[in-house]
Amino acid sequence: MKRFQVTRLILLVVLLTGLLAGCIFFQEKQVTYQRFGSGIDLRLTYYVRKDRVTRQTTNSTILYSALGVTNKAGAKRILNPLAQKYQGIKGLHEKITYHKYYAREELSIDYTKVNLQKIKSLPGMYYSGSKNKQISLEKSEALLQKNKFVKVENKNYKKFTKKQLTQKPFSITDFNSIKLAGSSLETAGTTVAALTKELGRPDSSQKTKTTGEERARYLWYLSPLKNAYLAVYTTGERITTKMLSRAITAGTQISSTQFDALQTGISYADVIKMLGKPRRAYELRSSSTSYSVLTYQDKSTTTKSYNFYFSNGKLISKRES
């Protein structure tokens, strides 16, 4: 899923209008919907008189892995610019609380006070207008159901497990700790069994054997949206190649000036220390030689990237693409 689709779910408001009159004398009721999946728990409650929605609350929980990030800083970089647009509007309150591995957003709208024309262009708004500018429950429910929201009775919500809320996202540090083995004489390399114990059963695996030792690929998705993954390649029992790919929003974004400043000979560790976490990382071990690649995204555009190539942990070349 693309980044804008994720953030639309985080700041979701459904606004539809209908022809309504004389509703203030009806008893207020609550109607609740939930959309749960892909690392996001979104709960929406309408407060209604007859068919008129008078106010709304939306409570969202999103795992950092769903955003393709590993910590609060990465989540803030994505969500804060969007949340800022919701501030200072009469009748609307929005707040995001950042926890260790997930964020929670609270959004409330009082439709008796808010100016619909003013908020309809905010990120995540769905709006169709008519002259009386009121919110129809019937039309709102139809749109929610079309977008895979499920009506909730008696607060019977689906919930994240404790493990999901407390599981540490996989980082470049974890990737670097995977030890490759270049030959059958090496016995200290990380095993697929050890990774399975840490990450669970691989999401996919593929094995081939023509002559000699069996070769295989194992892949773990690191995000509910499947936009980040770890893959390892084995010969026999040895992991000889590893690859980490993060979502396009993840990792430190750098500039051409930073790219130009790095000279050959600098170490792999120092590049990460100076530039921050890469979007992608790759390492191959062959006999006593290792070959690595780190990829960073440009600050100003998602179409440009910077690749740094290493041999035995030293930068030997770089390429802008």
N, C-alpha and C positions, 0 to 999 in steps of 0.2 A: 504494500500500500504506500502511496506517495505521502510525503510529509504533510501537504495541505489537507489530505483526507483525515489524517490522525488528529491534527489540531482542530479541525472542524468538529470532531467528536468531543474534544475537551471543552470547547466553548459553544456547546450546541444550544440553540434556542429555536423553537418552532413557532412561527408567527403566521397565523392565517386569520382572515376576517370573514364575518358573516353579518347578516341583517338581524339585529337584535334590539329588543326594546322591553322596558318594564321588568328587568331581571332582579332588581335590588330587593324585592320582597320575597324571593325564594331563598330557602335555607342553603347555606354553603356546604358543598361536599368536596371530597378530595378524590382525584383520579391519578393513579401512579403507573408509570411505565419504566421499563428497564431495557437497556441494550448491553449485553455482557459477552465479551469475547475479544480476542486479539490483544489481550493485555489491558483492556479498558472495561471498567464497570461504571456505567452512566445511568443514573436514576433521576427521573423527571417526575415531579408532582404538580398537577394543576389544581388550583382552588377555584371552584366553579359555582355559579348560580345559574340554574337552568342550563342553557348552552353557552353562557358567557364565561370565559376565563378571566377572573379578576386579578389573579397573581399566579406566579409560578416559581418553584425552586428547582434547581438542578444541582445534584451532588455527583461528582465524578472522581473516580480513583483510577490513576494510570500508572502502570509499572514503567520504570525508566527504560527497561528493555524494549517496551513497545515503541518508544521514541528513538531507539537505537543508541541510547547513551548509557553511561555507567554510573553517573553520580548526579548530585544536586546541581552542580555548575553546568553540566551539559543540558539538563532539563530546563534550567532557568534561561539559558541562551535561546531555547526554542519557544518557551511559553511566555516569558515575561514581556516581550514586545507585543504579543497578542493581548495579554491581560491588561496592559497599559491603556489600550484603546477603550476599555470598559470602565475606566475610572472617571469620577467627577460627573456622572450622569444622574440627574434626578430620577428617582424611582427605580434605580438599578444598583445592585451591590454585587461585587465580584471579588473573591479572595482565593489565592492559591497558597497552600501550606506544603512545604517541601520536607519530606521525610528521607530516611536513609536510602531506600530503594524504590520509592514511589512518591507521587504527588497527589494531593487532594484539592479539588476545586469546589468552592461553594458559590453558586450564582442565584440571585433572587431578583425577580422583576415584579413590580407593582404596576399593573396595567392601568390603574386609575390615576397614576401620577406620571408615568413615563411618556415621552414623546416618541411614538412609533416611527415617525419619519426620520427622527434623529438617530435611532438605533438600528434601523433596518439594513444599513450598509456595514455594520460591525462584522468581524470575522465569525463565521458560523451561523449567521442569521438566515433563516428561510422565511420569506415574506411575500404575501400577495395582498394587494390592497384593494379597498373599496372606500366609499365616501364616509361611512360611519366609523371606520378605523377601530373596530372592536375584534376580539379574539373568539373564534368559534371552536368549541370543544369538539364537535362532530368532525369538522374539517381537519382539525389538528390531529385527532386520533387516526383518521384515514392516512395522513401523511406519515405519522409515526409507524403505523403498521406496515406501510409500504417500505419503510427504511429499517425493517427487522427489529423494531421495538416490540416488547411483549408486555401485555398488561399484567400488573402485579396485584394480587389480592392478599390481604392480611399480612403485609410486609414479608411475604415469602420470596425474598430476593435470592438470586444466585450470588455466591460470595467467593472471593479469593481465599485460598488456603493460607494458613500461617506460613507454610514453606514458600509460597509464591510471593508473599509480602516481605519476607526476610532473606530471600535468596540473593546472594551477591551477584551482580552482573559480571560476565566474563570480560576481563580487561587485557590490555597489552602486556601487563605484568604477568598475568596468568599464561598468556601465549608464550612469552619469553621463557617461562619456567618449564615448558615442554622440551625435554632433551631428546635430540635426534641421535640416531646411531647410523654411522656411515658404512659399517661392515659387520659381518657376523661375529667378529672378535670382540665387539663392544657389547658390554652387558649392562651398562648403567643407564641406558636410554629409557625414556618414559614408555609405558605400554598402553595399548588400547584398553586393556582391563582397568588400568588406573584411571584413565580418562572417563571410562564408563561409570566407575564408582563415583567420580566427581560430578559428571554432567548427566548421568543417566544413559539409557540405551540410545545408541545413535539413531538419528531420524532416517538415515539412509545408509546403505552400504553396498558395495559392488566388488566382487572378487573375480579375478581372472588368473588362469594358469595355462601356459603353453609349454614351456620347458623350465626346469629349475624351480626356484621357490615361487610360492603363490604371491601374487600382488593384489592389493586391496585398497579401497578408498572408504573412509568412514566420515560421515558428516553430521554435525549437531547444529540445529538452529538455535541461535542465541537470543532471538526475539520472537514474541508471539506472532508478529507480522511476517516472519521468515525473511526479513531484509538484512539479517546479520547471521553469520555462521562461522563455525570452525570446521575445517576439513584437514584430515591427516591421511597420508599415503604410506602404505607399508610394503615391505618386502620381507616375506616370511613373517616373523614376529616383531621385526624392527620398524619403528616409525622413521622414515627417511626424509619426509617432506611434510610441512605444515603450512596452513594458510588461514588467516583471519580476515574476514571482511565485515565491515560495519555499515550501517545505514548511511546514506549520503549526508544526513544531518549530524553524524557522529564524528568524533575526532576534532583535533585543532585545525582551524583553517589558517593558512599562511599566505604571505604575499610574495610577489616576485623578488622583492628586495631581500627577504629572508632566504629565499631559494638561492639567489646569487651570492649571498654572503658565505655560504658553506663551501669549504674547500675540500678537495680529496685528501684522504688520510685521517679525517676525523672519525671517531668511533661510532658504532651503531648506538650504543648507550647514550653518548653525548648528543647525537642528533635528536633523540627522543627527549632528552633533558632540555635541550634548547628550543625545540619546536613544539613539544607536547605530544599527545597521543595521535598516532596516524589513523587514517581511515581504513587502510589495508596494510597487512604485513604478510610476508612470504619468506620461507626459508627452506633450502634444500641442502642436504648433507650428502656428500659423495667422498668416500674414503676419509681422508683427513682434512678435506676442504669444505667449507660451508659458503653458500651463496644466499644473500638476503636482499629483499626489496621492501622499502617503506614508501607508502603512497599518501600524500596529503592533498587536500582540496584547496583551491584558491579562495581567498576571502570574498572576492567580488562576484564570482560566478561559479556555478556548479559544473560548467562544461570544461573547466581547465583544472588539471591536476599536475602534481610534481612528484617525480619518482626518484628515489635515491637507491643506488646499487652498491652492495657491500660484498667483499670477499674476506672471509675469516674475521668479520667484525669491523673492517675498515672500509670507509667510503672510497670507491674506485671510479664512480661516474654518477652523473645525474641527468635527468631529462625532463623537460617541460612538455606537456602534451594537452 
